[in-house]
Amino acid sequence: MLVKTPAIKLGVEVRDSRVEEGRLVLSGVANAMPCTVEIGDKELVRIAGRLLKPAVIGLFFKGLFRKDD
């Protein structure tokens, strides 16, 4: 995953996901820095709604069945 800001671009790798205190917690690294993202229930519903588009679903299946080089 690539996170772009006006100041920097960060390569982010999510290595773990869990639910803590009613929030989805994604843990991983941003470049070499450990990081976490915490997503609340209402925000998760909004994100899921935006992901349920034909183009995104197609990209998911493309990645699911793609052979690694």
Secondary structure, DSSP 8 states (H G I E B T S, - for coil): -EEE-SS-EEEEEEEEEEEETTEEEEEEEETTEEEEEEE-HHHHHHHHHHH-SHHHHHHHHHHHH----
